[in-house]
């Protein structure tokens, strides 16, 4: 399906979402589509349904639920996978690659529907002006997010300032990156003015974007724009004071109270979703019924599909085992970085236990205690490492599942809630282990810890401090995990982002904006013989060495160049 036909179809359909909250372990989400024309959106209730439908196009598995998430998670140096969804990280794609086309089209759909939402709002009588402003703020935020994703990954963007109601409206010119950045900034400034504080959203509305989320994302835009454009753009950009101001407002409580969770692990499970550390959190739902990938069909769902990041499984734990090349491995440098990081008591950095799955019986691991609980690796259905991967006479660890895992020490733990029932439990509804696309862990896209680290970085880059020193911000992040104080230098901030934020979808863009992407990827290739080699031999997973002036950006899908004559494949190397 071309972007044009997908866009026009999405304009004419409204996805009925019954809830945006994911507070219970086994939320069921009914996504039966209510096919209405735009003329039918005449009440605040119908308008709300339309706004919720835009969130749905972000969270569908065709977008951030799987395809788009793998764009963010797999392209850096942290991990590799043989899954076709994760081919972005293997550089094993081309302009015709199906996952590439889908995420590109769905992000434009988000931008387009947001523009429509803003356009039609004036014809609706909203008795509650604050609620009207909240809906409009959401539309501005979602449009900004879609444009940001497209810009930072594809570089070339045709702005959706005005809605497209006919095929002729689609063929728009490509805007310069600075024009796109400025449009995103304008949308986010409007969004944070219109949106309420986080406590406004209650009940089934918990998890919708608030002013604090818009401000956090705006600060991120200023920070990332300054790095990316100063390296790859036509002129230097310095928005570090603007970034520090946005982060400082959050830290000062302007938009409500945001805090670090006492337990780092509570940022990546189901039981503690939409907590006080989350500023931007995309909602996903566990469901055995709503498992279809395609929005607009009766059994469609918004699941955080693990393919491309699944842990190595064995038939001991699940039935109907999918091929293990859909799993992922975490590269040794990440494991080694955590091993070398010690808390105040000389124990292993506790964040290691919430980030990766690894053998915690090894002598280099000294388990820390967090809130009175000794940290340990807990696998599927409460199994220990050796219960998950019982040693044999010829293999141990992941290699007991499949020899392809033998060279690797670690796999994903973040976002994989191993406390959820699996096929190992006869009474389990099998919400995720056998059906990865039925998982419901929310994606905390911006956490307060990230805000603190970005604030420290912005100040160290010359931004005006508005909420204390960079040192205090860094201290707060490290003290949560009982880590010793270290000087707030740029190099230490960059290192801390590895320990605090690994496997959260930020690494590739961090390397890009710091100007270290090419050298880092080349260094990994030269020093680690197993780097990005997991799944090698599968057509969609063979690693293509990183190519400078090509792999910094993704190619524009071929079908969209055919649909819009203004689009050219100007991304170098493609």
Kinemage of the C-alpha trace (Angstrom):
@kinemage 1
@onewidth
@group {chain A} dominant
@subgroup {mainchain}
@vectorlist {calphas} color= white
{ca unk a 1} P 0.000 0.000 0.000
{ca unk a 2} L 1.419 3.387 -0.947
{ca unk a 3} L 1.650 6.227 1.494
{ca unk a 4} L -1.047 8.077 -0.418
{ca unk a 5} L -3.629 5.303 -0.266
{ca unk a 6} L -2.794 4.531 3.368
{ca unk a 7} L -3.094 8.188 4.283
{ca unk a 8} L -6.420 8.646 2.533
{ca unk a 9} L -7.819 5.485 4.063
{ca unk a 10} L -6.761 6.590 7.520
{ca unk a 11} L -8.419 9.965 7.048
{ca unk a 12} L -11.757 8.251 6.529
{ca unk a 13} L -11.536 5.920 9.499
{ca unk a 14} L -11.674 6.473 13.226
{ca unk a 15} L -10.238 3.846 15.492
{ca unk a 16} L -12.313 3.312 18.605
{ca unk a 17} L -10.008 2.893 21.591
{ca unk a 18} L -11.677 1.955 24.844
{ca unk a 19} L -8.771 2.835 27.116
{ca unk a 20} L -5.390 4.492 27.109
{ca unk a 21} L -4.375 3.163 30.498
{ca unk a 22} L -2.430 -0.010 31.061
{ca unk a 23} L -2.496 -0.216 34.822
{ca unk a 24} L -3.593 -3.834 35.167
{ca unk a 25} L -1.474 -6.843 34.355
{ca unk a 26} L -3.861 -8.285 31.779
{ca unk a 27} L -5.560 -5.347 30.150
{ca unk a 28} L -7.816 -6.307 27.282
{ca unk a 29} L -8.145 -3.701 24.582
{ca unk a 30} L -11.109 -3.619 22.221
{ca unk a 31} L -10.058 -1.974 18.992
{ca unk a 32} L -13.098 -2.595 16.861
{ca unk a 33} L -12.998 0.138 14.242
{ca unk a 34} L -15.871 2.560 13.969
{ca unk a 35} L -15.772 3.500 10.316
{ca unk a 36} L -17.109 7.044 10.219
{ca unk a 37} L -16.513 9.952 7.929
{ca unk a 38} L -14.959 13.106 9.297
{ca unk a 39} L -18.344 14.805 9.017
{ca unk a 40} L -19.478 12.540 11.851
{ca unk a 41} L -17.063 14.107 14.308
{ca unk a 42} L -19.379 16.726 15.749
{ca unk a 43} L -19.238 16.100 19.502
{ca unk a 44} L -16.475 16.254 22.106
{ca unk a 45} L -16.865 12.502 22.592
{ca unk a 46} L -16.348 11.760 18.911
{ca unk a 47} L -13.406 14.160 18.800
{ca unk a 48} L -11.832 12.387 21.772
{ca unk a 49} L -12.171 9.078 19.932
{ca unk a 50} L -10.396 10.605 16.958
{ca unk a 51} L -7.505 11.823 19.142
{ca unk a 52} L -7.234 8.389 20.747
{ca unk a 53} L -7.064 6.898 17.279
{ca unk a 54} L -3.964 8.977 16.552
{ca unk a 55} L -2.265 7.518 19.614
{ca unk a 56} L -3.231 4.132 18.194
{ca unk a 57} L -1.347 4.812 14.976
{ca unk a 58} L 1.762 5.524 17.059
{ca unk a 59} L 1.387 2.386 19.173
{ca unk a 60} L 0.370 -0.119 16.507
{ca unk a 61} L 2.851 -2.908 15.908
{ca unk a 62} L 3.336 -1.458 12.417
{ca unk a 63} L 4.834 1.579 14.120
{ca unk a 64} L 6.399 1.913 17.590
{ca unk a 65} L 4.994 -1.446 18.637
{ca unk a 66} L 7.477 -3.267 16.420
{ca unk a 67} L 8.767 -1.679 13.217
{ca unk a 68} L 9.447 1.808 14.526
{ca unk a 69} L 10.712 0.509 17.830
{ca unk a 70} L 13.330 -1.552 16.034
{ca unk a 71} L 14.414 1.562 14.140
{ca unk a 72} L 15.151 3.135 17.522
{ca unk a 73} L 16.494 0.080 19.339
{ca unk a 74} L 18.496 -1.894 16.807
{ca unk a 75} L 20.531 0.650 14.832
{ca unk a 76} L 23.115 1.425 17.501
{ca unk a 77} L 25.964 -0.633 18.905
{ca unk a 78} L 24.163 -2.171 21.887
{ca unk a 79} L 22.562 -5.268 20.380
{ca unk a 80} L 21.840 -7.311 17.293
{ca unk a 81} L 19.128 -9.663 16.151
{ca unk a 82} L 18.332 -11.980 13.295
{ca unk a 83} L 14.695 -10.855 13.185
{ca unk a 84} L 13.525 -9.196 9.998
{ca unk a 85} L 12.138 -6.333 12.087
{ca unk a 86} L 15.644 -5.657 13.364
{ca unk a 87} L 17.286 -5.620 9.929
{ca unk a 88} L 17.728 -1.864 10.426
{ca unk a 89} L 20.493 -2.692 12.897
{ca unk a 90} L 22.160 -5.080 10.494
{ca unk a 91} L 22.113 -2.414 7.751
{ca unk a 92} L 20.316 -5.146 5.807
{ca unk a 93} L 17.600 -3.001 4.271
{ca unk a 94} L 16.928 -1.175 1.021
{ca unk a 95} L 14.375 1.426 -0.112
{ca unk a 96} L 11.868 -1.386 -0.805
{ca unk a 97} L 12.138 -2.983 2.639
{ca unk a 98} L 8.649 -3.563 4.037
{ca unk a 99} L 9.304 -2.476 7.639
{ca unk a 100} L 10.922 0.705 6.376
{ca unk a 101} L 7.870 1.559 4.281
{ca unk a 102} L 5.445 0.843 7.079
{ca unk a 103} L 7.000 2.982 9.804
{ca unk a 104} L 7.521 5.838 7.326
{ca unk a 105} L 3.888 5.702 6.215
{ca unk a 106} L 2.451 5.343 9.692
{ca unk a 107} L 4.421 8.279 11.064
{ca unk a 108} L 3.122 10.396 8.205
{ca unk a 109} L -0.343 9.090 9.059
{ca unk a 110} L 0.130 10.320 12.638
{ca unk a 111} L 1.220 13.733 11.351
{ca unk a 112} L -1.657 13.875 8.861
{ca unk a 113} L -4.382 12.876 11.304
{ca unk a 114} L -3.037 15.327 13.872
{ca unk a 115} L -3.304 18.099 11.277
{ca unk a 116} L -6.898 17.062 10.573
{ca unk a 117} L -7.706 17.046 14.286
{ca unk a 118} L -6.474 20.621 14.576
{ca unk a 119} L -8.388 21.649 11.476
{ca unk a 120} L -11.798 20.306 12.487
{ca unk a 121} L -11.740 21.311 16.161
{ca unk a 122} L -13.313 24.726 15.523
{ca unk a 123} L -16.606 23.215 14.360
{ca unk a 124} L -17.170 21.373 17.645
{ca unk a 125} L -18.802 22.916 20.703
{ca unk a 126} L -16.669 22.048 23.723
{ca unk a 127} L -18.475 22.906 26.990
{ca unk a 128} L -15.164 22.449 28.829
{ca unk a 129} L -12.468 24.771 27.363
{ca unk a 130} L -9.717 23.075 29.385
{ca unk a 131} L -10.594 19.689 27.911
{ca unk a 132} L -10.690 21.191 24.422
{ca unk a 133} L -7.223 22.663 24.957
{ca unk a 134} L -5.969 19.310 26.235
{ca unk a 135} L -7.130 17.560 23.067
{ca unk a 136} L -5.577 20.247 20.869
{ca unk a 137} L -2.346 20.020 22.836
{ca unk a 138} L -2.260 16.277 22.236
{ca unk a 139} L -2.679 16.808 18.490
{ca unk a 140} L 0.177 19.329 18.420
{ca unk a 141} L 2.405 16.975 20.413
{ca unk a 142} L 1.653 13.932 18.265
{ca unk a 143} L 2.269 15.883 15.072
{ca unk a 144} L 5.595 17.100 16.475
{ca unk a 145} L 6.608 13.588 17.534
{ca unk a 146} L 5.886 12.130 14.091
{ca unk a 147} L 7.866 14.857 12.339
{ca unk a 148} L 10.759 14.418 14.791
{ca unk a 149} L 10.904 10.679 14.183
{ca unk a 150} L 10.871 11.179 10.415
{ca unk a 151} L 13.483 13.941 10.523
{ca unk a 152} L 15.986 12.226 12.803
{ca unk a 153} L 15.769 8.898 10.982
{ca unk a 154} L 15.051 9.827 7.347
{ca unk a 155} L 16.401 13.398 7.316
{ca unk a 156} L 14.105 14.478 4.435
{ca unk a 157} L 10.614 15.541 5.486
{ca unk a 158} L 7.651 17.118 3.713
{ca unk a 159} L 5.891 19.078 6.435
{ca unk a 160} L 2.237 18.343 7.174
{ca unk a 161} L 1.233 21.822 8.260
{ca unk a 162} L -2.183 21.674 6.651
{ca unk a 163} L -4.319 18.525 6.348
{ca unk a 164} L -4.584 16.575 3.129
{ca unk a 165} L -8.173 15.812 2.177
{ca unk a 166} L -7.555 14.757 -1.427
{ca unk a 167} L -4.788 13.000 -3.387
{ca unk a 168} L -3.720 16.318 -4.888
{ca unk a 169} L -2.980 17.641 -1.394
{ca unk a 170} L -0.371 14.981 -0.821
{ca unk a 171} L 2.388 16.001 -3.241
{ca unk a 172} L 4.271 18.474 -1.057
{ca unk a 173} L 7.837 19.722 -1.384
{ca unk a 174} L 10.626 18.564 0.890
{ca unk a 175} L 11.447 21.113 3.585
{ca unk a 176} L 14.922 21.910 4.845
{ca unk a 177} L 15.895 20.267 8.148
{ca unk a 178} L 15.916 23.639 9.908
{ca unk a 179} L 12.387 24.320 8.674
{ca unk a 180} L 11.283 20.991 10.102
{ca unk a 181} L 13.036 21.528 13.424
{ca unk a 182} L 11.446 24.959 13.785
{ca unk a 183} L 8.011 23.553 12.963
{ca unk a 184} L 8.460 20.848 15.607
{ca unk a 185} L 9.513 23.489 18.137
{ca unk a 186} L 6.479 25.613 17.273
{ca unk a 187} L 4.141 22.655 17.725
{ca unk a 188} L 5.676 21.697 21.063
{ca unk a 189} L 5.598 25.246 22.412
{ca unk a 190} L 1.906 25.343 21.554
{ca unk a 191} L 1.361 21.879 23.029
{ca unk a 192} L 2.920 22.670 26.402
{ca unk a 193} L 0.799 25.822 26.642
{ca unk a 194} L -2.437 23.974 25.893
{ca unk a 195} L -1.808 20.735 27.746
{ca unk a 196} L -2.700 20.258 31.429
{ca unk a 197} L -0.341 19.099 34.160
{ca unk a 198} L -0.027 15.354 34.565
{ca unk a 199} L -2.517 15.076 37.438
{ca unk a 200} L -5.316 16.257 35.137
{ca unk a 201} L -5.498 12.876 33.396
{ca unk a 202} L -7.170 10.327 35.663
{ca unk a 203} L -8.866 6.955 35.381
{ca unk a 204} L -8.851 5.523 31.882
{ca unk a 205} L -7.094 8.675 30.631
{ca unk a 206} L -3.926 8.092 32.645
{ca unk a 207} L -0.980 7.960 30.284
{ca unk a 208} L -2.108 10.677 27.902
{ca unk a 209} L 0.456 13.353 27.232
{ca unk a 210} L 0.696 16.305 29.599
{ca unk a 211} L 2.484 19.659 29.602
{ca unk a 212} L 5.490 18.148 31.358
{ca unk a 213} L 5.860 15.549 28.621
{ca unk a 214} L 5.678 18.213 25.930
{ca unk a 215} L 8.303 20.318 27.735
{ca unk a 216} L 10.599 17.300 28.152
{ca unk a 217} L 10.302 16.460 24.482
{ca unk a 218} L 10.885 20.113 23.533
{ca unk a 219} L 14.074 20.151 25.614
{ca unk a 220} L 15.177 16.949 23.889
{ca unk a 221} L 14.482 18.542 20.489
{ca unk a 222} L 16.608 21.587 21.344
{ca unk a 223} L 19.447 19.361 22.598
{ca unk a 224} L 19.436 16.916 19.695
{ca unk a 225} L 18.933 19.644 17.104
{ca unk a 226} L 22.013 21.451 18.412
{ca unk a 227} L 24.186 18.384 17.989
{ca unk a 228} L 22.808 16.997 14.746
{ca unk a 229} L 22.632 20.272 12.827
{ca unk a 230} L 26.027 21.464 14.025
{ca unk a 231} L 27.545 18.299 12.553
{ca unk a 232} L 25.347 17.498 9.547
{ca unk a 233} L 23.518 20.742 8.857
{ca unk a 234} L 24.241 23.833 6.818
{ca unk a 235} L 24.942 25.958 9.882
{ca unk a 236} L 25.882 25.585 13.536
{ca unk a 237} L 22.989 25.513 15.975
{ca unk a 238} L 23.224 26.302 19.677
{ca unk a 239} L 19.993 25.747 21.591
{ca unk a 240} L 21.557 24.519 24.815
{ca unk a 241} L 20.149 27.319 26.953
{ca unk a 242} L 16.692 26.649 25.540
{ca unk a 243} L 17.104 22.950 26.331
{ca unk a 244} L 18.289 23.668 29.868
{ca unk a 245} L 15.340 26.007 30.404
{ca unk a 246} L 12.786 23.342 29.423
{ca unk a 247} L 14.395 20.669 31.568
{ca unk a 248} L 14.821 23.137 34.426
{ca unk a 249} L 11.102 23.963 34.404
{ca unk a 250} L 10.331 20.271 34.850
{ca unk a 251} L 12.879 19.885 37.632
{ca unk a 252} L 11.436 22.951 39.386
{ca unk a 253} L 7.932 21.445 39.408
{ca unk a 254} L 6.282 23.815 36.941
{ca unk a 255} L 4.233 21.010 35.384
{ca unk a 256} L 3.712 18.801 38.427
{ca unk a 257} L 5.954 16.590 40.499
{ca unk a 258} L 8.277 14.189 38.723
{ca unk a 259} L 10.633 12.019 40.730
{ca unk a 260} L 12.992 9.099 40.328
{ca unk a 261} L 11.444 5.769 41.262
{ca unk a 262} L 13.125 4.256 44.311
{ca unk a 263} L 13.551 0.997 42.385
{ca unk a 264} L 15.118 1.417 38.949
{ca unk a 265} L 13.465 -1.799 37.755
{ca unk a 266} L 9.991 -0.319 38.174
{ca unk a 267} L 10.490 1.697 35.009
{ca unk a 268} L 10.294 -1.349 32.759
{ca unk a 269} L 7.478 -3.578 33.998
{ca unk a 270} L 3.690 -3.646 33.822
{ca unk a 271} L 2.906 -3.207 37.504
{ca unk a 272} L 4.445 0.281 37.770
{ca unk a 273} L 3.394 1.868 34.494
{ca unk a 274} L 2.624 5.608 34.294
{ca unk a 275} L 4.646 6.281 37.420
{ca unk a 276} L 6.127 9.579 38.580
{ca unk a 277} L 9.337 9.075 36.622
{ca unk a 278} L 7.578 8.837 33.244
{ca unk a 279} L 7.112 12.033 31.235
{ca unk a 280} L 6.366 10.550 27.812
{ca unk a 281} L 5.012 7.006 27.972
{ca unk a 282} L 3.461 5.228 25.006
{ca unk a 283} L 0.728 2.840 26.042
{ca unk a 284} L 0.715 -0.799 24.962
{ca unk a 285} L -1.719 -3.574 25.810
{ca unk a 286} L -1.465 -7.285 26.483
{ca unk a 287} L -4.245 -9.168 24.740
{ca unk a 288} L -4.800 -12.651 23.345
{ca unk a 289} L -7.616 -11.324 21.175
{ca unk a 290} L -6.335 -8.106 19.641
{ca unk a 291} L -3.250 -9.462 17.904
{ca unk a 292} L -3.583 -8.205 14.337
{ca unk a 293} L -0.920 -5.795 13.106
{ca unk a 294} L -3.101 -3.660 10.866
{ca unk a 295} L -5.032 -0.691 12.281
{ca unk a 296} L -8.637 -0.591 11.139
{ca unk a 297} L -9.432 -4.292 11.443
{ca unk a 298} L -11.595 -5.723 14.248
{ca unk a 299} L -8.861 -7.684 16.025
{ca unk a 300} L -6.096 -5.121 15.711
{ca unk a 301} L -3.984 -4.399 18.761
{ca unk a 302} L -1.348 -2.083 20.143
{ca unk a 303} L 1.216 -4.474 21.581
{ca unk a 304} L 4.897 -4.057 22.334
{ca unk a 305} L 5.970 -6.875 20.026
{ca unk a 306} L 9.261 -8.354 21.225
{ca unk a 307} L 10.419 -9.794 17.929
{ca unk a 308} L 13.870 -8.371 17.395
{ca unk a 309} L 14.558 -8.198 21.127
{ca unk a 310} L 13.198 -11.478 22.565
{ca unk a 311} L 15.345 -13.475 24.967
{ca unk a 312} L 16.636 -16.906 23.902
{ca unk a 313} L 13.941 -19.471 24.688
{ca unk a 314} L 13.937 -23.216 24.934
{ca unk a 315} L 11.083 -25.653 24.485
{ca unk a 316} L 11.328 -26.309 28.197
{ca unk a 317} L 9.547 -23.016 28.777
{ca unk a 318} L 7.266 -22.401 25.822
{ca unk a 319} L 5.445 -24.365 23.184
{ca unk a 320} L 5.202 -23.525 19.511
{ca unk a 321} L 8.672 -21.994 19.704
{ca unk a 322} L 9.379 -19.358 17.097
{ca unk a 323} L 12.796 -19.431 15.507
{ca unk a 324} L 15.423 -18.149 17.913
{ca unk a 325} L 16.795 -15.767 15.319
{ca unk a 326} L 13.868 -13.530 16.265
{ca unk a 327} L 15.620 -13.106 19.606
{ca unk a 328} L 18.362 -10.578 20.257
{ca unk a 329} L 21.722 -10.515 21.989
{ca unk a 330} L 23.362 -7.632 23.823
{ca unk a 331} L 26.966 -7.065 22.859
{ca unk a 332} L 29.768 -7.766 25.280
{ca unk a 333} L 30.888 -4.162 25.640
{ca unk a 334} L 27.583 -3.347 27.366
{ca unk a 335} L 28.014 -6.294 29.754
{ca unk a 336} L 31.624 -5.303 30.443
{ca unk a 337} L 30.677 -1.671 31.073
{ca unk a 338} L 28.225 -2.729 33.765
{ca unk a 339} L 30.672 -5.182 35.338
{ca unk a 340} L 33.216 -2.393 35.674
{ca unk a 341} L 30.667 -0.057 37.271
{ca unk a 342} L 30.601 -0.496 41.058
{ca unk a 343} L 28.277 1.025 43.630
{ca unk a 344} L 29.368 2.720 46.860
{ca unk a 345} L 29.742 -0.669 48.542
{ca unk a 346} L 31.854 -2.183 45.772
{ca unk a 347} L 28.956 -4.231 44.405
{ca unk a 348} L 27.877 -4.538 40.782
{ca unk a 349} L 25.905 -1.577 39.456
{ca unk a 350} L 22.287 -2.517 40.342
{ca unk a 351} L 21.040 -1.151 37.020
{ca unk a 352} L 22.690 -4.114 35.325
{ca unk a 353} L 19.958 -6.374 36.754
{ca unk a 354} L 17.192 -4.275 35.242
{ca unk a 355} L 18.877 -3.817 31.870
{ca unk a 356} L 20.204 -7.180 30.697
{ca unk a 357} L 19.677 -10.898 31.253
{ca unk a 358} L 22.991 -12.542 32.209
{ca unk a 359} L 24.609 -15.226 34.342
{ca unk a 360} L 24.738 -13.666 37.794
{ca unk a 361} L 26.664 -16.603 39.259
{ca unk a 362} L 29.875 -15.550 37.541
{ca unk a 363} L 32.684 -14.420 39.882
{ca unk a 364} L 32.793 -10.903 38.444
{ca unk a 365} L 29.220 -10.285 39.628
{ca unk a 366} L 28.676 -9.161 43.216
{ca unk a 367} L 24.959 -8.732 43.820
{ca unk a 368} L 23.938 -5.409 45.401
{ca unk a 369} L 21.027 -4.882 47.763
{ca unk a 370} L 18.275 -2.452 46.719
{ca unk a 371} L 15.654 -1.410 49.277
{ca unk a 372} L 16.521 -4.441 51.373
{ca unk a 373} L 16.321 -6.901 48.477
{ca unk a 374} L 19.386 -8.685 47.124
{ca unk a 375} L 19.360 -8.294 43.353
{ca unk a 376} L 19.350 -11.412 41.221
{ca unk a 377} L 18.588 -12.405 37.678
{ca unk a 378} L 15.080 -13.827 37.493
{ca unk a 379} L 14.028 -15.438 34.252
{ca unk a 380} L 10.779 -16.670 32.800
{ca unk a 381} L 8.237 -17.811 35.406
{ca unk a 382} L 10.609 -16.966 38.245
{ca unk a 383} L 13.407 -19.255 37.079
{ca unk a 384} L 17.029 -18.641 37.981
{ca unk a 385} L 19.660 -18.367 35.246
{ca unk a 386} L 20.625 -22.052 35.521
{ca unk a 387} L 16.985 -23.105 35.574
{ca unk a 388} L 16.359 -21.131 32.420
{ca unk a 389} L 19.538 -22.436 30.803
{ca unk a 390} L 20.544 -25.666 32.580
{ca unk a 391} L 24.145 -26.571 31.750
{ca unk a 392} L 24.858 -29.656 29.683
{ca unk a 393} L 28.021 -31.605 29.070
{ca unk a 394} L 28.731 -29.543 25.969
{ca unk a 395} L 27.058 -26.172 26.525
{ca unk a 396} L 26.017 -23.612 29.106
{ca unk a 397} L 24.044 -20.396 29.185
{ca unk a 398} L 22.345 -19.302 25.995
{ca unk a 399} L 24.227 -21.975 24.034
{ca unk a 400} L 22.025 -24.624 25.660
{ca unk a 401} L 19.145 -23.244 23.590
{ca unk a 402} L 20.933 -22.879 20.263
{ca unk a 403} L 24.614 -22.828 19.341
{ca unk a 404} L 24.110 -19.475 17.573
{ca unk a 405} L 23.966 -17.844 21.021
{ca unk a 406} L 27.265 -19.326 22.198
{ca unk a 407} L 29.485 -16.207 21.771
{ca unk a 408} L 27.212 -13.869 23.739
{ca unk a 409} L 26.950 -13.092 27.441
{ca unk a 410} L 23.706 -11.128 27.658
{ca unk a 411} L 20.246 -10.516 26.229
{ca unk a 412} L 17.532 -7.913 26.752
{ca unk a 413} L 15.871 -7.559 30.148
{ca unk a 414} L 14.393 -4.085 29.776
{ca unk a 415} L 10.840 -4.074 28.432
{ca unk a 416} L 10.559 -7.835 28.873
{ca unk a 417} L 8.433 -8.341 31.967
{ca unk a 418} L 9.380 -11.890 32.900
{ca unk a 419} L 6.895 -11.901 35.778
{ca unk a 420} L 4.028 -12.139 33.294
{ca unk a 421} L 2.542 -15.621 32.880
{ca unk a 422} L 3.892 -17.796 30.149
{ca unk a 423} L 3.236 -21.217 28.676
{ca unk a 424} L 5.293 -22.689 31.513
{ca unk a 425} L 2.251 -22.030 33.705
{ca unk a 426} L -0.637 -24.337 32.682
{ca unk a 427} L -3.179 -21.765 33.842
{ca unk a 428} L -1.538 -18.915 32.019
{ca unk a 429} L -3.259 -16.967 29.253
{ca unk a 430} L 0.149 -16.911 27.548
{ca unk a 431} L 0.119 -13.175 27.126
{ca unk a 432} L 3.573 -12.879 25.718
{ca unk a 433} L 6.000 -15.766 25.810
{ca unk a 434} L 4.453 -17.765 22.996
{ca unk a 435} L 2.794 -14.786 21.376
{ca unk a 436} L 5.305 -11.975 21.628
{ca unk a 437} L 2.878 -9.658 19.893
{ca unk a 438} L 0.487 -9.916 22.847
{ca unk a 439} L 2.753 -8.151 25.310
{ca unk a 440} L 1.598 -5.038 27.112
{ca unk a 441} L 4.633 -3.294 28.640
{ca unk a 442} L 4.463 0.459 28.090
{ca unk a 443} L 7.392 2.230 26.438
{ca unk a 444} L 8.671 4.959 28.761
{ca unk a 445} L 10.150 7.112 26.013
{ca unk a 446} L 11.322 9.963 28.256
{ca unk a 447} L 12.027 9.331 31.932
{ca unk a 448} L 12.884 11.896 34.595
{ca unk a 449} L 16.368 10.358 34.855
{ca unk a 450} L 16.859 11.193 31.175
{ca unk a 451} L 15.678 14.755 31.840
{ca unk a 452} L 18.286 15.129 34.586
{ca unk a 453} L 21.081 13.823 32.367
{ca unk a 454} L 20.014 15.951 29.408
{ca unk a 455} L 19.850 19.004 31.678
{ca unk a 456} L 23.389 18.319 32.925
{ca unk a 457} L 24.627 17.911 29.369
{ca unk a 458} L 22.922 21.097 28.166
{ca unk a 459} L 24.504 23.085 30.999
{ca unk a 460} L 27.944 21.598 30.344
{ca unk a 461} L 27.560 22.551 26.679
{ca unk a 462} L 27.159 26.182 27.723
{ca unk a 463} L 23.458 26.393 28.466
{ca unk a 464} L 22.288 28.631 31.294
{ca unk a 465} L 21.622 26.659 34.477
{ca unk a 466} L 18.053 27.272 35.660
{ca unk a 467} L 17.539 24.449 38.177
{ca unk a 468} L 20.855 23.937 39.890
{ca unk a 469} L 24.175 22.633 38.711
{ca unk a 470} L 24.990 19.878 36.259
{ca unk a 471} L 26.751 18.145 39.150
{ca unk a 472} L 23.583 18.031 41.252
{ca unk a 473} L 21.570 16.617 38.364
{ca unk a 474} L 24.128 13.866 37.747
{ca unk a 475} L 24.364 13.150 41.470
{ca unk a 476} L 20.607 12.578 41.690
{ca unk a 477} L 20.695 9.930 38.967
{ca unk a 478} L 23.638 8.077 40.488
{ca unk a 479} L 22.461 8.307 44.086
{ca unk a 480} L 19.211 6.537 43.189
{ca unk a 481} L 21.332 3.468 42.389
{ca unk a 482} L 23.759 3.934 45.316
{ca unk a 483} L 26.548 4.923 42.943
{ca unk a 484} L 29.514 7.018 44.096
{ca unk a 485} L 29.747 10.657 43.120
{ca unk a 486} L 31.824 11.402 40.023
{ca unk a 487} L 32.651 14.783 38.434
{ca unk a 488} L 30.032 16.169 36.050
{ca unk a 489} L 32.045 16.189 32.841
{ca unk a 490} L 30.717 15.636 29.333
{ca unk a 491} L 32.490 12.294 29.092
{ca unk a 492} L 31.013 11.175 32.399
{ca unk a 493} L 27.534 12.224 31.291
{ca unk a 494} L 27.923 10.233 28.075
{ca unk a 495} L 29.089 7.226 30.077
{ca unk a 496} L 26.222 7.596 32.526
{ca unk a 497} L 23.739 7.481 29.669
{ca unk a 498} L 25.020 3.975 28.914
{ca unk a 499} L 24.486 2.817 32.494
{ca unk a 500} L 21.138 4.527 32.965
{ca unk a 501} L 19.568 4.407 29.493
{ca unk a 502} L 20.971 1.438 27.570
{ca unk a 503} L 18.388 -0.430 25.466
{ca unk a 504} L 15.865 2.431 25.668
{ca unk a 505} L 16.134 3.572 22.056
{ca unk a 506} L 18.412 6.604 22.501
{ca unk a 507} L 21.889 5.267 21.809
{ca unk a 508} L 22.060 5.617 18.007
{ca unk a 509} L 20.826 9.202 18.091
{ca unk a 510} L 23.195 10.041 20.958
{ca unk a 511} L 26.165 8.840 18.919
{ca unk a 512} L 24.865 10.695 15.878
{ca unk a 513} L 24.480 14.032 17.662
{ca unk a 514} L 27.831 13.702 19.440
{ca unk a 515} L 29.600 13.127 16.132
{ca unk a 516} L 31.000 9.766 17.301
{ca unk a 517} L 28.688 7.390 15.425
{ca unk a 518} L 31.028 6.398 12.585
{ca unk a 519} L 34.104 5.897 14.743
{ca unk a 520} L 32.161 3.977 17.380
{ca unk a 521} L 30.627 1.557 14.887
{ca unk a 522} L 33.937 1.033 13.104
{ca unk a 523} L 35.705 0.442 16.417
{ca unk a 524} L 33.143 -2.174 17.463
{ca unk a 525} L 33.543 -3.922 14.116
{ca unk a 526} L 37.321 -3.953 14.487
{ca unk a 527} L 37.568 -5.049 18.113
{ca unk a 528} L 34.631 -7.435 18.617
{ca unk a 529} L 34.586 -10.435 16.256
{ca unk a 530} L 30.964 -11.134 17.214
{ca unk a 531} L 29.677 -7.593 16.799
{ca unk a 532} L 26.350 -7.626 14.917
{ca unk a 533} L 27.047 -11.220 13.830
{ca unk a 534} L 24.107 -12.787 15.631
{ca unk a 535} L 21.865 -14.561 13.135
{ca unk a 536} L 24.439 -14.275 10.393
{ca unk a 537} L 23.384 -16.439 7.469
{ca unk a 538} L 19.721 -15.463 7.503
{ca unk a 539} L 18.913 -13.280 4.472
{ca unk a 540} L 17.479 -10.515 6.640
{ca unk a 541} L 20.128 -10.580 9.338
{ca unk a 542} L 23.544 -10.680 7.668
{ca unk a 543} L 25.404 -7.639 8.920
{ca unk a 544} L 26.590 -5.100 6.387
{ca unk a 545} L 29.488 -3.056 7.836
{ca unk a 546} L 28.567 0.497 8.735
{ca unk a 547} L 29.121 2.859 5.814
{ca unk a 548} L 29.893 6.495 6.472
{ca unk a 549} L 27.734 8.931 4.488
{ca unk a 550} L 25.035 6.293 4.172
{ca unk a 551} L 23.970 4.554 7.355
{ca unk a 552} L 23.592 7.729 9.380
{ca unk a 553} L 20.135 8.016 7.767
{ca unk a 554} L 17.546 5.592 6.490
{ca unk a 555} L 16.570 5.626 2.809
{ca unk a 556} L 13.320 7.160 1.630
{ca unk a 557} L 11.020 4.248 0.662
{ca unk a 558} L 10.900 3.753 -3.092
{ca unk a 559} L 7.111 3.620 -3.218
{ca unk a 560} L 6.872 7.066 -1.653
{ca unk a 561} L 9.288 8.569 -4.131
{ca unk a 562} L 6.964 7.257 -6.841
{ca unk a 563} L 3.914 8.753 -5.126
{ca unk a 564} L 5.375 12.198 -4.548
{ca unk a 565} L 7.434 13.629 -7.430
{ca unk a 566} L 8.986 16.171 -5.042
{ca unk a 567} L 10.840 13.439 -3.152
{ca unk a 568} L 14.275 12.398 -4.335
{ca unk a 569} L 16.633 9.838 -2.816
{ca unk a 570} L 19.029 12.500 -1.619
{ca unk a 571} L 20.176 10.580 1.449
{ca unk a 572} L 23.805 9.789 0.559
{ca unk a 573} L 24.793 6.238 -0.267
{ca unk a 574} L 21.305 4.992 -1.073
